[in-house]
Amino acid sequence: MVLSACLAAGSPVESPPSMVLVSLDTLRPDRLGAYGSTDGLSPNLDHFAREAIVFDHCYSQANETLFSHASMLTGRYASELDRITYRFKLPESIPTLPQVLGLYGYETAASVAGGHLHPHFGLNRGFDTYVIPREWGSLFHTVPRAMSWLDELSGQSPFFLFLHTYDNHHRYLKPSPYGFLRADPNYTGAGQQAVLSLMGTISIFDGYYFGNKEIGELVDFRTLRLRDERSRATIRAAGENPVYKAKKLLQPDIDFIRDVYDGSVAYVDAFFGLFMAAMEQRGLLDNTVIVVMSDHGESLGEHGLFNHRYSLRNEDTQTVLMIRLPGGKGGGRHVGSLTGLIDIMPTLLDFAGANPPADLRGHSLVPALRGQELPERNAIFTEGSFRMVSARNQDAFLVFSGISAGSPFIGDMIESADLLGPAFLASPGADLTTMEDLRSAMLEWRSRTTPPPSPNEEADPALIKALRQRGYWGLE
């Protein structure tokens, strides 16, 4: 019933394009030439950018894979869908992007790398085909299955393909020659140990490498804010305690880990180039809209972290967003407007001529693709898994922490907390007027969001085991 209402006020456009959505998990935009890098890591993605419209200021609506993709595929914030825990599950009552496209005649498929895109979480809803060629896999695994699906299509209907990879996710180390393409293979030290360990880089806190220990084993994140001096002092004390056998990272250690991450960027770029070549060989580039994005960023030593779960700073939330129109029409332009991944669903529905479901939180970027100005935004918002929310404009960000994004009390706490106290973190140089403006924007945003419609469900034990092996689970 919810989905049938989408058809009431609209009708499909003639010959709507096919569409591909490529999610390069954990890819930082500053590693691409299209976003200003001069390191030459991404020739294929940079070529794509010259045929695409590049959005320079796009931010994710969550700092973890599950919640970011859930938001992107529904056009709503994760806290409106379910509690932000690893018992998260997409409610049946919320329409998804592939579900709506299916009503308009699209054939839909996803080839994803598992992990937090496992069907248990409900992100497969609406896809005719949803495959996981390999858990925590690469484009090396997901592209061939996607191409096989494309080859089996009748060609009578437009298609929507969702392609996903964990190539830039921890662990960063990739097969030769990419693993040490930028890093010194003869280096030995704490950075090497972190890179070789399955959970190594996510066990770095405040500049200390704690082996395979997680933050929950060091501090109680339910009572401490990871960024405040009390919790940092706790972490430093643990780092200096010989019981934990922690190692303080020096600059060569940090540089080595960053270099290994850069190798993963070159790796994903190579396989993205093969994907585009496969699309060209099939004659699909002239009638397909291709969206390339990353679901969040990654701290690479900033503030003592190699992760994305513990921060809503720019390095963890700024994302890649590039949209190639059929035939590369209008490519090479950059859009400076403030945008979010939450805009992807309304944009693709606009291309399809589909009437969007009610209460989508983003807006279509199609006007920008046509060279028009987008409506001005006063802020874009992000929810964090560790009891954080943020608001940011073009110049500054403000993070509030200490209570879950979905709590009914969060508005009262944001309004009453001292802007200069430990509950708030502002970007460097932000003055009190800017902070107050961002707090007001945050309060107005929370007043418009709705509570989730369904309770959490317990996950499958095998899934819990797979997530724990990668350092997840235990977030309540």
N, C-alpha and C positions, 0 to 999 in steps of 0.2 A: 504493500500500500504506500509506503514511504517513497519508494522508487517510482511508482506509476505517477505520482504527483509531479515528478520532474518533467513529464511530457506535456503537462497541461497548458503551459503558456509559451511553448516554443516548438520549433520544428527543425529538423536537420537542414544544414546548408547543402547545396548541390555539390557533389563530388568532394566530400570532406577528405582531408589528407590522412594518410596513415601517420602514426606517431611512435617514436621510440624514446624512452626515458632511461638514461644511463646514470646509475648511482655509483660514483667512485668513492667508496666509504673512506672517510678520514683523510681526504686529500686537502691539503692547505692550498689556497689560491696563490699565495706568494711564492710557491715553487714553480709556477707556470710563467712562461714568457708573456702570455696574454695578460697576466696580472703584474708584470714588471720585472720578473726574474731575468737575470742575464746569465744564468748558469747552464743554459742549453739542455735542460733535463727533459723537455717536453715538445719535441719537434712536431709530433702528430697532433697533439692537442692544440698547439699553437697554429698549425695549419687549419684545423677545424675552426679555431677562433676567427681566423681571417675570412671564413665563410659564414660566420655566425654573428649574432648580436651578443655582446658580452656585458653582463651586469656586474659592475665594479663594487657595489655595496650590498651584497646579499648576505643574509644571516639566517641560521637555522632557528627553528622554534623549540628545539631541545638539543642537549649536548650529548645524547647517546643514540645509537643506531635505532633501537626499537621505537623510542618515543618520537624521534625525528621523522622516521618513515611513516609512522602512524599518523602524525600530523599532516605530512605532505600528501598522503593518499586519501585523506578525508577532508582536508581544508579546515580542520579545527585544531585546537590546542590539545595536547596529550591529556591534560588534567580534565578536559571535558569528556574524555573517552573512558577513562578508568583511573584508578589511583596510580601514581607514578612509582610503581614497584615492579619487581620482576615476576609478579603474578598478573601483570597487565594482560588484558585481552580486549580486543576490539569488539564493542557491543554490536549485536545484530541490527539494531535500530538505526545505526549511522551509515548512510550511503558511502560507498567508496568510489574512487575514480574509475576503476575498471568496471564496476557495477553499472554506473551511469552510462559509460561508453557502450557497454553491451546493449543497453536499451536502444541505442542509436545505430545498431547494426555492426559494431566493431567486433572483430575477433580478438581475443585478449590472451596474452601469455606472459609469464614471468620466468626467468631463469636466474636464480638468486643463489647466494653463497651460504645460506643457512644461518646458523647462530641466532641472532635476534630477529631474523626474518623467517624463522621456523613457522609452519602453519599453525602451531598451537596458539600463537598470539593473535591470529585472525587476519593477518595482513594478506592472506591468500584469497580472501573473500572477493568474489566478482571476477576472478581470472578463470578463463576456460581451462587453461593449462598452467600449472605452477610446479616447477621442478627445482630440486636442489642437487645439482650434479655432484657437489662435494661440500661437506660441512667446512665452514671457514675458508671457502675456496676463492679462486682467482678468476679473472677473465679467461685465463687459460682453460678453465673448466666450464664457465657459464656461456661463453660465446658459441662454442660448437653446438650446444643444445638449442640455443636460440636460433642459430642458422638452420638447424634441422627443422624446427617448427615453421620457420618462414618458408622453407622449401616445400612443406606439405600443404600450404594454404592454397585455396582454390583461386585466389586472385579476384574473386567476385565482390569482396567486402573489404573495407579498410581495416587495418589492424592496429592494435596497441601492444607494444612489446616493452616490458620492464626488465632491464638488465642490471645486475648488481655484482659487486666484487669487494673483497676485503684486502686487496693488494697493499693498501697503505696503512692498514690497521696493524696493531702490534700482533705478532712479532713482525718487525719491519724487514728482517733479513730475507732476501729472495735468492733464488738459484743463480749460479754463475751464468754469465759474467756480471749480473746486475747487483748481486749482494755487496760486492766490494768495488763497484764501479767508481764510487767516490771516496770510499773509506780505505784506510791503510790496512791491508790484510795481515801485516806483521805487528800491528798494535796489540798490546796486551794490557789489561787493566779492568777496572770495574765496569767500564762501558762495554767491553767485550762480554763480560759475564752477563750483563743485563740483556744484551742483544741475543745471546745464545740461549738464554732461559726462556721458556714458554711465556711466563708471566713477568719477565724481568723488568721491562720498562715501566709497567704499571705498579711496580713496587719501589718506585723512586718518589720520595716525599721530601720536600724542603732541601733538595740537593743531596740526600742520602739514599744509597741503594740498600734495601733491606732484604735482598734475596727474594724468596717466594712468599714473604709476608704481605698481607693486604692492610689497608689503612684501618680496617675494623679491628685488627689485632694490636694496633698501636694506640689508637685513640677511639673514644666513643663518639662517633660522628653524630649521634642523636643529641648530644649535649654540648659538643664543641663545634665551633665554626672553624673549618680547616684553615681559613685565612687569618684568623685573629691571633694575637701574640700568645695567648694562653695555649692554644693548640699547637702553634709552631714551637713554643718552648717545650711542650710535651714530646713532639717529634724529635727535636734536637737532643733532648735528654735520652730518648730511646736510641738515637743514632750514636751517641757517645757511650752508651751502655754496652760493654763487651758481650753481654748475653745475646744481644741481637746480631752481633757480627756485621753491623752495617758498615758501609764504606762511603766516605764523603767523596762526591764527584768533583774532580778537578776539570779545568777547561779542556784538556785533551780528551777526557772521558766524554764530556758533553759534545765536543766536536765530532767524535767518532760516531756516537749514536745518531746525531743529525745527518752525518754523511751516509750512514746505512739507510736512514729514512729516505734520503734523496735517491739512493739506488732503487728503492721501491717505487718512487715517482717515475724514474726512467723505465722501470719494468711495466708499470700499468700503462704508460704512454705507448710502449711498443705493442702491447696487445690491443690497445684501443685503435692503433693504426691498422692492425690486421682486421679488426671488426669493421672499420670504415671501408677497407678494401673489399671485404666480403659483401658489404652493402652495395658498393659500386658495381661489383661483378654481377650482381643480381638486378641491376638497373633500378634500384630503389631510392637513390638519392634525389631524383627529380620530383618525387611525389610524397616525400616523407618529411615530417617535422622531427628533428632530433634535438632532444634536451639533454645536456650533460651537466651534472651537478654533483656536489659532495654533500653528505648529510650533516657534517659538522667538521670542525677543524681538529687541531691537535697541538697541545703544548709541547714544544721541543726544547725543554730546558728552562723556559721562561718561568720565573718564580719557583724554581726547583722541581718542576714537574715534567714528566713525559707521559701525557695522558690527555683525556678530554672530559673525564667524568667529574673532576673536582673543581671546575672553574667555568665561569661564563664570560671570561675576558674575550677580547677579539680573536686571539689565536685559536680559541676553542669553538667559536661560534660563526666566524666569517667563513663563507662557503664559495665554492665555484658555482656559477650559473651562466651557461652559454646556451643559446637557442639558435639552431640552424634552420632556416626556412627552406622549403623545397628548392633545389637548384642553387642553394647558397645565396638566394636573393637578399640584397641589402647587407651582406656580410662585412665584417670589419668594424662596425660601429660599437661604441661603448656607451652604456647608459649609466649615469651617475646617481640616479634616484635610489632612495632607500627601499630595498625589496627584501622579501623573505621566501623561503621554500614553501610557505603556506600559499603563495601566489601561483604555484605550479598547477594545482587542480583547476582553479577557475580559468587559467590560461588555456589549458588543453581542452577543456569543455567549450571554451570560446571558439577554438579552431574547429571543433566537431559540430558547431552549431547547436550544442546541447543546452537545454535550460538547466542552470545549476540548482542543486538542492538549496533549501533555505539555510540560513545561518552560516554560510561559508565565511571564514574570517579574512581570507585574502582577497585580492582583486586581480583581474586579468591584466597580463602584461602585453597583450596584443597591441594596444595603442602605441607602446614604446617600440614594438617591432615594426610598426608602420612609420616611425619617425616622429610620433606625437609625444607631448608631455604627459607624464603620469600624474595622477592626483597627488598632492603633497601629503606626506605622512609626518606626523609630529614625533613618532617613535615606532620602533619595531620591538617585539617582545620574545623572550626566550625563557623556557622553563628548564631547571636543572634537576637531575635525579637526586642530588644530595641537598634537598631542602633549600633550593635557590630559585629566584626569578630575576629577570633583568629587563630593563628598558634602555634603548639606545637611539640616539638620533645620528645625524651625519658627523657630529663632532665629539660626542662623549657617550659614556655608558654609566649606568647605575645598577648595581647588583644588591638585592636584598636577600639575606639568608637567615635561617633559623626556624623555618616552618615550611611544610610541604606546600607546593604550588596549588594543590587542590583543597587546602584547608578552608573551611568557611570563615576562619578567623584571620586569614592572611591580610585582608583589607584593613582591619582594625590595627594590626601590628605594623603594617607599612605606614599607616597614617600617624601612629603615635610614637614610633621609634625615632631616636635622635639621628639626624642625618650624618653627624660627625661621630657617632658611636660605632661599636663593632658589628651591628646588624647591617650596615651599609658599606659598600665598597664602590668608590667612584673612579673613573678613569683619571690618570694623571692630568693635572691642570684644570679639572672641572671645578667651577666656582659654585657657591651656594645657590645662586639663582638657577643655574643649569641643573643642579641636583634637585632643587625643588620642582622645576618644570618636569623632570623625568619622574619624580615621585608622583606628581599629579597625573601624568600620563599613565603610570602603572596602576594607580587607583582607579582611573576611569576604565582602563582595560579590564581589570578584574571585575568591575561592576557589570561588564557586558558578557562575561563568560558564564557558562552554565555548568552545573555539577554533572558528573558522569551518571549514566542511566542504569548501570549494572554493577554488582559486586565483583571483586576479584575471584578467580578460580585457581585452584592448585594446579601447578604444572606437572607434566609427566616426569617421573623420576629420571628417566634416561636423558631428557632435555636438561633437567637441573644439573646432572653430572657433566654434560657437555659444556654448559655455561660455566660451571665452577672450574673446569679445566682451563678456561680462558680468563679466570679471575673475576667472573661475575657471580651473581646471586648473593643473597643475604641482605639485600636492600629492602627495608620494610617501610 
